[in-house]
Amino acid sequence: MSWTYHWASGGHAAQPAYNQFQYGSCLVGCGAVAWGMLFGWGDRQAESGTNAYWRPRNGLYRQGGGRGNNAVAPLTMDDGVRNMIRELRGQIGTFCAGNSGATPPWSMDGAWRYLNGRTGTRQVCHWNILGISEDRLRNHAIASIRDRRTPAIIGTGWLSHYPLAYGYAWRRRVVRRCFIFCWNDEVTDRWFYVNQGWGGSGNDWVEASTWFAGEIYP
């Protein structure tokens, strides 16, 4: 079969190009950047007026990244975005591991504190505590992109990185297998397109397996 593609609303053009930066003795961490990009995406969808699903949920980003008047989240880094990411870092338990900011999956759901008092948006997290990829976690991210056209945070590598998945592609194909006798086996290929949180660089397709799924609902 040919590939079938699903994209979060706005596709590539709607993705915030946020990046890590030095915070104390290490980088701020990919977990906080991933939440910042997801919240920034949601805020821009609400403010655009064209996404009926997200229209009621402005306030995800406020002036200067604080808790004041409503503002539109920028697509690129500025001081307000850095303020937002620093706040999120403190809420999700990121710690320094060498020069990297590491965040365990069980503390990623602490980002709900950022939402509290700003917006009615709801956050949901699912994870495998050992960093083992599971179909159920992959399916949470797939459903967010495919059914709600909303990106989802995933976990790639061995507890090593949190990118933002905003595209999903799949196809079925027949594979000929032989052992003593031969038979046809149908397999499904699945891939996510991710925003790596590297300032817009490195975004690409990755295999759709994950040990974490972070979602937001309006």
Secondary structure, DSSP 8 states (H G I E B T S, - for coil): ---EEEE-TTGGGG--B-B--EETTEE--HHHHHHHHHHHHHHHHHHHS--TTTTT-TTSSBGGGSSSSB----SB--HHHHHHHHHHHHHTT-EEETTEEE--GGGGGGGHHHHTTT---EEEEEE-TT----HHHHHHHHHHHHHH---EEE-BTTTTB--EEEEEEEEEEEEEEESSSEEEEEEEEEEEEEE-SBTT-S-EEEES--SEEEEEE-
